[in-house]
Every structure is written in C-alpha cells, then in structure tokens.
Amino acid sequence: MLPHKTFRGAQALARLTTFEGIPAPYDTKKRVVVPQALKILRLKPGRRFCTLSRLAHEVGWGHRDLVARLEAKRKIKAEAYYQQKKAGTAAKALAERKAESELSAVNNVLAGFGYHVAPTPTAERI
C-alpha cells in the first residue's frame, strides 16, 4: 500500500504514470522475462488466478476490446519485424561466408601485425 495521505505518498502518486497497452517508445524494445514472476513457477497447480484485463473490465474499465485490438496489431508488426530481422541475419551470414575466402589473405597479413581476427559466426551457430 502507498501512504497516499502523506506528502511523500502524494508526491509518489504524482510521479506515477500508467499506460494502456505498451506505449510508443517501448513497443519496439526487446521484451524480457522475469522467471521469478512466471505464473507457472509461482502458483501451485489448481490455484485460481486472474488477469488484470479481466479484473479491470469487471470493475467498469471500458477499453478492454480496444487494447486487445491494439495488441493484436502490435503482434502482427512484431512478427513482420522479426521475419525481416531473421532474413537480414541470414543474408549477412551468407555474405560473410562468401567473403571469407577473399578476406583470408588480408587476415593473414593482419595476423602478421599481431591482430587476432575472430572467425565469423555462421547462420547455423546463431
């Protein structure tokens, strides 16, 4: 609980920002998983649980359908981005494999000067 009647609590509430869905600067950031917070690891089998979406809808929040539509749209965009990124990674790995024979002579010269050239990762190892 937040001590909202104290000055410190009122200031904390003033600093609090909430969003519906994922706001624009964060919707393209990589998502992370906190294993300690996963439902499957925290709850015993057979325990009841609820989602914030259902709970808010039951107390009168009217934007459940809108957020669901926006989330579906975001997932489509994220899938397209992932496919494009995967294709780019594969193309880069292919280009590096093709250029490896041309660069072997250059790498040997660099090795003579003390530079260590790490082997490029292939698409199979990524």
C-alpha positions in Angstrom: 0.0 0.0 0.0 1.1 3.5 -0.7 0.7 6.1 2.1 -1.2 8.5 -0.2 -2.2 10.9 2.6 1.3 11.8 3.4 3.4 14.3 1.5 5.8 11.6 0.4 2.9 9.4 -0.8 1.2 12.2 -2.7 4.5 13.0 -4.5 4.9 9.3 -5.4 1.4 9.2 -6.8 2.1 12.4 -8.8 5.2 10.7 -10.4 3.3 7.6 -11.2 2.5 7.1 -14.9 0.2 4.4 -16.3 -0.4 3.3 -19.8 -2.9 1.2 -21.7 -1.0 -1.4 -23.7 2.6 -0.7 -24.5 3.5 3.0 -25.1 5.2 4.0 -28.3 8.9 4.3 -27.2 8.7 0.8 -25.6 6.7 -1.2 -28.1 9.8 -1.8 -30.2 12.1 -2.7 -27.3 13.1 -6.2 -26.6 10.9 -7.9 -24.0 12.5 -9.6 -21.1 11.1 -12.4 -18.9 11.5 -12.5 -15.2 11.4 -16.2 -14.3 10.7 -15.4 -10.6 7.4 -13.8 -11.7 6.1 -16.5 -14.0 2.7 -17.8 -13.2 3.7 -21.4 -13.8 6.6 -21.1 -11.3 4.8 -19.1 -8.6 1.4 -20.7 -8.4 0.6 -24.2 -7.2 -1.3 -26.4 -9.6 -5.1 -25.9 -9.2 -4.8 -22.4 -7.7 -7.1 -19.8 -9.1 -5.7 -16.7 -10.8 -7.0 -13.6 -12.7 -5.6 -11.3 -15.3 -5.5 -7.5 -14.9 -7.6 -7.2 -18.1 -10.4 -9.2 -16.7 -10.3 -7.6 -13.3 -10.4 -4.1 -14.7 -13.2 -5.0 -17.1 -15.3 -6.3 -14.2 -14.9 -3.1 -12.2 -16.0 -0.9 -15.2 -13.0 -0.3 -17.3 -14.3 0.1 -20.9 -11.2 -0.2 -23.1 -10.6 -4.0 -22.9 -11.6 -4.6 -26.6 -9.6 -1.6 -27.8 -6.4 -2.8 -26.0 -7.0 -6.3 -27.4 -7.2 -5.0 -31.0 -4.1 -2.8 -30.5 -2.2 -5.8 -29.0 -3.2 -7.9 -32.0 -1.9 -5.2 -34.3 1.3 -4.9 -32.4 1.9 -8.7 -32.5 1.5 -8.6 -36.3 4.0 -5.8 -36.6 6.4 -7.6 -34.3 6.2 -10.8 -36.3 6.9 -8.9 -39.5 9.9 -7.2 -37.9 11.2 -10.5 -36.6 10.9 -12.1 -40.0 12.7 -9.2 -41.6 15.5 -9.3 -38.9 15.9 -13.1 -39.4 16.2 -12.6 -43.2 18.8 -9.9 -42.7 20.8 -12.0 -40.3 20.8 -14.9 -42.7 21.8 -12.6 -45.6 24.6 -11.2 -43.5 25.9 -14.7 -42.6 25.8 -15.7 -46.2 27.7 -12.6 -47.3 30.3 -13.2 -44.6 30.8 -16.8 -45.8 31.2 -15.7 -49.4 33.7 -13.0 -48.4 35.7 -15.3 -46.1 37.9 -16.7 -48.9 38.7 -13.1 -50.2 39.5 -11.9 -46.7 41.7 -14.9 -45.7 44.8 -13.2 -47.4 44.0 -9.9 -45.6 43.5 -11.7 -42.3 46.9 -13.4 -42.7 48.6 -10.0 -43.2 46.8 -8.6 -40.2 47.8 -11.7 -38.1 51.4 -10.9 -39.0 51.0 -7.5 -37.4 49.6 -9.0 -34.2 45.9 -8.6 -34.9 43.7 -11.6 -34.0 40.8 -11.9 -36.4 37.9 -13.9 -34.9 36.1 -16.3 -37.1 32.7 -15.1 -38.2 29.7 -16.9 -36.8 27.6 -18.8 -39.3 23.9 -18.9 -39.6 23.8 -22.5 -38.2 25.6 -21.4 -35.0 23.4 -18.3 -34.4 
